[in-house]
Amino acid sequence: MKRQKKQNLSVSQNFYDGIMARIDSSMKAVRATQEETYQVKAYIYEYLRDGKAPGRRLEGRQLLTVMLLKAEIEKAIARSAKARQRSRRRKEAAVAATPAEALSTIRTDEPEEEAEAEEAPVTVMLNRRQRRLREMALRRMARKSAQKNCCPSGRSLAGSSR
């Protein structure tokens, strides 16, 4: 299934698709017309795009549907804002963590003595997947070293006599 062009909304596309599906099912359950369903969808879309309630008024079933979904939408907006902020910080950290050699080729106007001056260490923030892979590698190394140091040379646990 092809995705549509990315919309400038304050929530993820996946959440937006889910909310639209829920609006469809909710409006069918209350036997609303297609026009009423369209109005609710347009209201939610404008709310997510602009970040404030649209000027138009909803009545009855439409208002009920919007009010039931509003708390969940607010949480999703806050969650998406935090995710965008974390992403921005990771990108800034990645730019700051570029190798010193690459930076020295970029900065051709600075003399060599200044490039050798001590700089503050750059802290690289690993994402969850990278941290997990690192921890797994450390555990694997610990298991291998424990297996090597388990038995004295020339003896095995299987051959012990008791």
Secondary structure, 3 states (H helix, E strand, C coil): CCCCCCCCCCCCHHHHHHHHHHHHHHHHHCCCCHHHHHHHHHHHHHHHHHCCCCCCCCCCHHHHHHHHHHHHHHHHHHHHHHHHHHHHHHHHHHHHCCCHHHHHHHCCCCCHHHHHCCCCCCCCCCCHHHHHHHHHHHHHHHHHHHHHCCCCCCCCCCCCCC
